């Protein structure tokens, strides 16, 4: 069973980014998941299966509708 990621969520990954950051914001969800490092701003795209394997915990959820 996979993780339920939504655009705007912040996730802590299992391994640290080379800049030293642990947390990433999800910017796109589909067959691929687009993420942005919160420390350096680097963008990356991961296949959904790879994202699910590398994601550790959801730090904060995306804000809901008003």
Secondary structure, DSSP 8 states (H G I E B T S, - for coil): ------TT-EEEESS--TTS--EEEEEEESSEEEEEETTT--EEEEEHHHHHHHEEEEEE------
